[in-house]
Amino acid sequence: MIRGVLRAIAIAVTIIIAANYAPLLSWHTDQDKCTFGPVSNEQYRAHLLKAQKQRPKWAAFSNDGREIGAQLNSQLSEMLTPKATLYERIAIIHAILRAIGAEYLNTNGRKDSDPFDSAHNRRHDVTFNYQVDINRLVLFQPYPRRLWIVAGLRDPDLLRVSITKQEDRITAALISVFDHPPDALLVPSGESCPPVPSTAEAARYQIEQK
């Protein structure tokens, strides 16, 4: 009798664990075939490899979105060089997020023919929306498990308070029924890679990282 109960419990635990990790089998590898203007796929993959190699050096992840965002920003600061072009910045951001298994969703939560020009006209920063299953970050968490990540490119033409640094930022937050961003921000655009700007737009965004 006891043996039967223990066997049933073991089977139930196995099913729960399998159900928790089954969604992780999809890696969205098509999102690693990207090019970013003059940044070739080979160069992007070099950034991706570097991000993957550096990931084990990070502090252990928690389910605190702010802590995860802080770690991603630390990685971004390490990988960006002062002279990085906008194309390189986008490639590095994508590499860092792909290194943790994040899936690119859309840009600005909209379908604009030119998201950079559109964001500028609306006086907004360009934002890339991603999502990742929190269980990819070495956690066992059946719910909430969907982590929304936003990578923002700071528009140098937008006025900011003096205490705000002119730099790219990454934020993260867990999604639940009680804390959910607008649906438009989580809808896949159908594109595998973030868009890149025109040469003129890229030149306008060219700023030195502090």
Buried (B, 14 or more C-beta within 10 A) or exposed (E): EEEEEEEEEEEEEEEEEEEBEEEEEEEEEEBBEBBBBEBEBEBBBBBBEBBBEBBEEBEEBEBEBEBBBBBBBBBBEEBBEEEBBBBBBBBBBBBBBBBBBBBBBBBBBBBBEEBBBBBBEEEEBBBBBBBBBBBBBEBEBEEBBBBBBBBBBBBEEEEEEEEEEEBBBBBBBBBEEEEBEEEEBBBEBEBBBBBBBEEEBBEBBEBEBE
